Amino acid sequence: MNGNRRDIVKPIVVLTLICLVVSAALAFTNSLTKPVIDEAAAKRSDEIRLAVMPEADAFEQIEVPGMPETVSAAYRAKNGAGYVFNVVGRGYGGDMQIICGIGPDGRITACMTLSHSETEGVGSKTAEEEYRGQYAGKDASLEGVEAISRATVSSEAYEKAIRDAFEAYEAAKEAGR
């Protein structure tokens, strides 16, 4: 009976030791690479914010009470060039991740679609410059913005996300940030 027990316990102990060694190696590797990955992600995020607000020098993330739930992050340009908002719109195919810059004059500096799952060739056109470019220079009325033919749900979702960015902009101004 002792031999059978040893035959069962030995592989369990060996596999446990292997798992511990591999886990320690992965934890060590993660501790070395995480700062580099985080720094690269932060740099990429800054580049995207600068793409929608090129007049800004740098950004600081702000917490603003009263923002719509669709606004996932808000940033203020340190030099007063305006605000940048990350907004989620619910399109026909799912969530649309949008970033929108609004200058101190209350006009959009630029918008970009970060990700979407809209129908290719129809709703996906909201991510193209021809559509999103029409928002640049618009105030909260969004007067003159035209929906994409056959992509009404996607267009309306994009427009609602931009309206939510304006609501967040007003909340940020009220908060004095």
Helices and strands as residue ranges (DSSP letters): H 2-52, E 59-62, E 71-77, E 83-90, E 95-102, E 108-115, G 123-127, H 129-132, G 133-135, H 152-174
